[in-house]
Amino acid sequence: MDHLWSPWRLEYVTGVKPDTGCVFCDAPRPPDPDSLIVYERKTCYVILNLYPYNNGHVMVVPYRHTPSLASLTPEELHEMADLEVLCEKALVEAYQPHGINVGINLGKPAGAGVLE
């Protein structure tokens, strides 16, 4: 059996995670040099994963906290989809991948690290 191993994630896996608030609300905003946010729009933004599984691991995040797609407004849903397309185009241009995995983690059993 093959195991996924991302050594750069070791600190995340073995470290103590401080309960300091929301990782998305507390993320440094541009032009802060530590910002992982690469693109912003009115209702959503694109942020790099601090502990990526692989190259190009980005997240499209709504500014408004919501636990489900069903609770997003039509404007938020459309902007999220538009940003996902933009991410796909950027990743294809930068990396020429053989494929792209797009996922949505809703709830702890689905792998959501931030439940709300």
Order of alpha helices (4+ residues) and beta strands (2+ residues): alpha-beta-beta-beta-alpha
